[in-house]
Amino acid sequence: MKIFRPEGITVLLAAVFLAFCAGWFLRGSGNAQPVRVETARTLRQEEPVVLPAPSPTAGPLSSGEKININTAGVEELTGLPGIGEVRARAIIEDRQVNGPFRIPEDLDRVSGIGAGTLEEILEYITVS
């Protein structure tokens, strides 16, 4: 009996497939340790987390109180609505580079302060 070439290739591929499957199933039967999952243990934090207290100068200003944007520091500027530490530092940097603000509306030259933010803080700022 003669085996044709396509039949021989099919038998060879079947033998390779069976060898692969045998290796796949037998690979886990070695010296592998079983996986152990602990669920009864709880995690505890050794030291309590202490959050910094809010700055007394930070926060919204009362009506009628004004901040001079030409002399104010970061803490005073962060008390303005919509002004965080990054924008406060940008105001101070702009003031150092371009000189003092002539009118409160000059604050719009600072990156990150648009018309909306300027409108919110106009009643709280002064340049004198």
Contact map, one row per residue, 1 for C-alpha under 8 A:
11100000000000000000000000000000000000000000000000000000000000000000000000000000000000000000000000000000000000000000000000000000
11110000000000000000000000000000000000000000000000000000000000000000000000000000000000000000000000000000000000000000000000000000
11111011000000000000000000000000000000000000000000000000000000000000000000000000000000000000000000000000000000000000000000000000
01111111000000000000000000000000000000000000000000000000000000000000000000000000000000000000000000000000000000000000000000000000
00111111100000000000000000000000000000000000000000000000000000000000000000000000000000000000000000000000000000000000000000000000
00011111110000000000000000000000000000000000000000000000000000000000000000000000000000000000000000000000000000000000000000000000
00111111111000000000000000000000000000000000000000000000000000000000000000000000000000000000000000000000000000000000000000000000
00111111111100000000000000000000000000000000000000000000000000000000000000000000000000000000000000000000000000000000000000000000
00001111111110000000000000000000000000000000000000000000000000000000000000000000000000000000000000000000000000000000000000000000
00000111111111000000000000000000000000000000000000000000000000000000000000000000000000000000000000000000000000000000000000000000
00000011111111100000000000000000000000000000000000000000000000000000000000000000000000000000000000000000000000000000000000000000
00000001111111110000000000000000000000000000000000000000000000000000000000000000000000000000000000000000000000000000000000000000
00000000111111111000000000000000000000000000000000000000000000000000000000000000000000000000000000000000000000000000000000000000
00000000011111111100000000000000000000000000000000000000000000000000000000000000000000000000000000000000000000000000000000000000
00000000001111111110000000000000000000000000000000000000000000000000000000000000000000000000000000000000000000000000000000000000
00000000000111111111000000000000000000000000000000000000000000000000000000000000000000000000000000000000000000000000000000000000
00000000000011111111100000000000000000000000000000000000000000000000000000000000000000000000000000000000000000000000000000000000
00000000000001111111110000000000000000000000000000000000000000000000000000000000000000000000000000000000000000000000000000000000
00000000000000111111111000000000000000000000000000000000000000000000000000000000000000000000000000000000000000000000000000000000
00000000000000011111111100000000000000000000000000000000000000000000000000000000000000000000000000000000000000000000000000000000
00000000000000001111111110000000000000000000000000000000000000000000000000000000000000000000000000000000000000000000000000000000
00000000000000000111111111000000000000000000000000000000000000000000000000000000000000000000000000000000000000000000000000000000
00000000000000000011111111100000000000000000000000000000000000000000000000000000000000000000000000000000000000000000000000000000
00000000000000000001111111110000000000000000000000000000000000000000000000000000000000000000000000000000000000000000000000000000
00000000000000000000111111110000000000000000000000000000000000000000000000000000000000000000000000000000000000000000000000000000
00000000000000000000011111111100000000000000000000000000000000000000000000000000000000000000000000000000000000000000000000000000
00000000000000000000001111111100000000000000000000000000000000000000000000000000000000000000000000000000000000000000000000000000
00000000000000000000000111111101000000000000000000000000000000000000000000000000000000000000000000000000000000000000000000000000
00000000000000000000000001111111000000000000000000000000000000000000000000000000000000000000000000000000000000000000000000000000
00000000000000000000000001111111000000000000000000000000000000000000000000000000000000000000000000000000000000000000000000000000
00000000000000000000000000001111100000000000000000000000000000000000000000000000000000000000000000000000000000000000000000000000
00000000000000000000000000011111110000000000000000000000000000000000000000000000000000000000000000000000000000000000000000000000
00000000000000000000000000000011111000000000000000000000000000000000000000000000000000000000000000000000000000000000000000000000
00000000000000000000000000000001111100000000000000000000000000000000000000000000000000000000000000000000000000000000000000000000
00000000000000000000000000000000111110000000000000000000000000000000000000000000000000000000000000000000000000000000000000000000
00000000000000000000000000000000011111000000000000000000000000000000000000000000000000000000000000000000000000000000000000000000
00000000000000000000000000000000001111100000000000000000000000000000000000000000000000000000000000000000000000000000000000000000
00000000000000000000000000000000000111111000000000000000000000000000000000000000000000000000000000000000000000000000000000000000
00000000000000000000000000000000000011111100000000000000000000000000000000000000000000000000000000000000000000000000000000000000
00000000000000000000000000000000000001111100000000000000000000000000000000000000000000000000000000000000000000000000000000000000
00000000000000000000000000000000000001111110000000000000000000000000000000000000000000000000000000000000000000000000000000000000
00000000000000000000000000000000000000111111000000000000000000000000000000000000000000000000000000000000000000000000000000000000
00000000000000000000000000000000000000001111100000000000000000000000000000000000000000000000000000000000000000000000000000000000
00000000000000000000000000000000000000000111110000000000000000000000000000000000000000000000000000000000000000000000000000000000
00000000000000000000000000000000000000000011111100000000000000000000000000000000000000000000000000000000000000000000000000000000
00000000000000000000000000000000000000000001111100000000000000000000000000000000000000000000000000000000000000000000000000000000
00000000000000000000000000000000000000000000111110000000000000000000000000000000000000000000000000000000000000000000000000000000
00000000000000000000000000000000000000000000111111000000000000000000000000000000000000000000000000000000000000000000000000000000
00000000000000000000000000000000000000000000001111100000000000000000000000000000000000000000000000000000000000000000000000000000
00000000000000000000000000000000000000000000000111110000000000000000000000000000000000000000000000000000000000000000000000000000
00000000000000000000000000000000000000000000000011111000000000000000000000000000000000000000000000000000000000000000000000000000
00000000000000000000000000000000000000000000000001111100000000000000000000000000000000000000000000000000000000000000000000000000
00000000000000000000000000000000000000000000000000111110000000000000000000000000000000000000000000000000000000000000000000000000
00000000000000000000000000000000000000000000000000011111010000000000000000000000000000000000000000000000000000000000000000000000
00000000000000000000000000000000000000000000000000001111110000000000000000000000000000000000000000000000000000000000000000000000
00000000000000000000000000000000000000000000000000000111111000000000000000000000000000000000000000000000000000000000000000000000
00000000000000000000000000000000000000000000000000000011111000000000000000110010000000000000000000000000000000000000000000000000
00000000000000000000000000000000000000000000000000000111111100000000000000110110000000000000000000000000000000000000000000000000
00000000000000000000000000000000000000000000000000000001111110000000000000000111100000000000000000000000000000000000000000000000
00000000000000000000000000000000000000000000000000000000011111000000000000000011100000000000000000000000000000000000000000000000
00000000000000000000000000000000000000000000000000000000001111101100000000000011100000000000000000000000000000000000000000010000
00000000000000000000000000000000000000000000000000000000000111111000000000000000000000000000000000000000000000000000000000000000
00000000000000000000000000000000000000000000000000000000000011111000000000000000000000000000000000000000000000000000000000110000
00000000000000000000000000000000000000000000000000000000000001111100000000000000000000000000000000000000000000000000000000110000
00000000000000000000000000000000000000000000000000000000000011111110000000000000000000000000000000000000000000000000000000010000
00000000000000000000000000000000000000000000000000000000000010011111000000000000000000000000000000000000000000000000000000111100
00000000000000000000000000000000000000000000000000000000000000001111100100011000000000000000000000000000000000000000000000011100
00000000000000000000000000000000000000000000000000000000000000000111111100000000000000000000000000000000000000000000000000001111
00000000000000000000000000000000000000000000000000000000000000000011111100001000000000000000000000001001000000000000000000001110
00000000000000000000000000000000000000000000000000000000000000000001111100000000000000000000001000011000000000000000000000000011
00000000000000000000000000000000000000000000000000000000000000000001111110000000000000000000000000000000000000000000000000000000
00000000000000000000000000000000000000000000000000000000000000000011111111111000000000000000000000000000000000000000000000000000
00000000000000000000000000000000000000000000000000000000000000000000001111111000000000010001000000000000000000000000000000000000
00000000000000000000000000000000000000000000000000000000000000000000000111111100000010011001000000000000000000000000000000000000
00000000000000000000000000000000000000000000000000000000110000000000000111111110000010000000000000000000000000000000000000000000
00000000000000000000000000000000000000000000000000000000110000000010000111111111000000000000000000000000000000000000000000000000
00000000000000000000000000000000000000000000000000000000000000000010100111111111001110010000000000000000000000000000000000000000
00000000000000000000000000000000000000000000000000000000011000000000000001111111101110010000000000000000000000000000000000000000
00000000000000000000000000000000000000000000000000000000111110000000000000111111101000000000000000000000000000000000000000000000
00000000000000000000000000000000000000000000000000000000001110000000000000011111111000000000000000000000000000000000000010010000
00000000000000000000000000000000000000000000000000000000001110000000000000000111111000000000000000000000000000000000100110000000
00000000000000000000000000000000000000000000000000000000000000000000000000000001111100000000000000000000000000000000100110000000
00000000000000000000000000000000000000000000000000000000000000000000000000001111111111110000000000000000000000000000000000000000
00000000000000000000000000000000000000000000000000000000000000000000000000001100011111110000000000000000000000000000000000000000
00000000000000000000000000000000000000000000000000000000000000000000000001101100001111111000000000000000000000000000000000000000
00000000000000000000000000000000000000000000000000000000000000000000000000000000001111111100000000000000000000000000000000000000
00000000000000000000000000000000000000000000000000000000000000000000000000000000001111111110000000000000000000111000000000000000
00000000000000000000000000000000000000000000000000000000000000000000000011001100001111111111000000000000000000000000000000000000
00000000000000000000000000000000000000000000000000000000000000000000000001000000000011111111100000000000000000000000000000000000
00000000000000000000000000000000000000000000000000000000000000000000000000000000000001111111110000000000000001100000000000000000
00000000000000000000000000000000000000000000000000000000000000000000000000000000000000111111111000000000001001000000000000000000
00000000000000000000000000000000000000000000000000000000000000000000000011000000000000011111111100000000000000000000000000000000
00000000000000000000000000000000000000000000000000000000000000000000000000000000000000001111111110000000000000000000000000000000
00000000000000000000000000000000000000000000000000000000000000000000000000000000000000000111111111100000000001000000000000000000
00000000000000000000000000000000000000000000000000000000000000000000010000000000000000000011111111111000000000000000000000000000
00000000000000000000000000000000000000000000000000000000000000000000000000000000000000000001111111110000000000000000000000000000
00000000000000000000000000000000000000000000000000000000000000000000000000000000000000000000111111100000000000000000000000000000
00000000000000000000000000000000000000000000000000000000000000000000000000000000000000000000011111110000000000000000000000000000
00000000000000000000000000000000000000000000000000000000000000000000000000000000000000000000011111111000000000000000000000000000
00000000000000000000000000000000000000000000000000000000000000000000010000000000000000000000001101111100000000000000000000000000
00000000000000000000000000000000000000000000000000000000000000000000110000000000000000000000001000111111011000000000000000000010
00000000000000000000000000000000000000000000000000000000000000000000000000000000000000000000000000011111010000000000000000000010
00000000000000000000000000000000000000000000000000000000000000000000000000000000000000000000000000001111111000000000000000000110
00000000000000000000000000000000000000000000000000000000000000000000100000000000000000000000000000001111111000000000000001001110
00000000000000000000000000000000000000000000000000000000000000000000000000000000000000000000000000000011111100000000010001000000
00000000000000000000000000000000000000000000000000000000000000000000000000000000000000000000000000001111111110000000000000000000
00000000000000000000000000000000000000000000000000000000000000000000000000000000000000000010000000001011111111001000010000000000
00000000000000000000000000000000000000000000000000000000000000000000000000000000000000000000000000000000111111101110010000000000
00000000000000000000000000000000000000000000000000000000000000000000000000000000000000000000000000000000011111101000000000000000
00000000000000000000000000000000000000000000000000000000000000000000000000000000000000000110010000000000001111111000000000000000
00000000000000000000000000000000000000000000000000000000000000000000000000000000000000100100000000000000000111111000000000000000
00000000000000000000000000000000000000000000000000000000000000000000000000000000000000100000000000000000000001111100000000000000
00000000000000000000000000000000000000000000000000000000000000000000000000000000000000100000000000000000001111111111110000000000
00000000000000000000000000000000000000000000000000000000000000000000000000000000000000000000000000000000000100011111110000000000
00000000000000000000000000000000000000000000000000000000000000000000000000000000000000000000000000000000000100001111111000000000
00000000000000000000000000000000000000000000000000000000000000000000000000000000000000000000000000000000000000001111111100000000
00000000000000000000000000000000000000000000000000000000000000000000000000000000110000000000000000000000000000001111111110000000
00000000000000000000000000000000000000000000000000000000000000000000000000000000000000000000000000000000101100001111111111000000
00000000000000000000000000000000000000000000000000000000000000000000000000000000000000000000000000000000000000000011111111000000
00000000000000000000000000000000000000000000000000000000000000000000000000000000110000000000000000000000000000000001111111100000
00000000000000000000000000000000000000000000000000000000000000000000000000000001110000000000000000000000000000000000111111111000
00000000000000000000000000000000000000000000000000000000000000000000000000000000000000000000000000000001100000000000011111111100
00000000000000000000000000000000000000000000000000000000000000110100000000000000000000000000000000000000000000000000000111111000
00000000000000000000000000000000000000000000000000000000000010111110000000000001000000000000000000000000000000000000000011111100
00000000000000000000000000000000000000000000000000000000000000000111100000000000000000000000000000000001000000000000000011111110
00000000000000000000000000000000000000000000000000000000000000000111100000000000000000000000000000000011000000000000000001011111
00000000000000000000000000000000000000000000000000000000000000000001110000000000000000000000000000001111000000000000000000001111
00000000000000000000000000000000000000000000000000000000000000000001010000000000000000000000000000000000000000000000000000000111
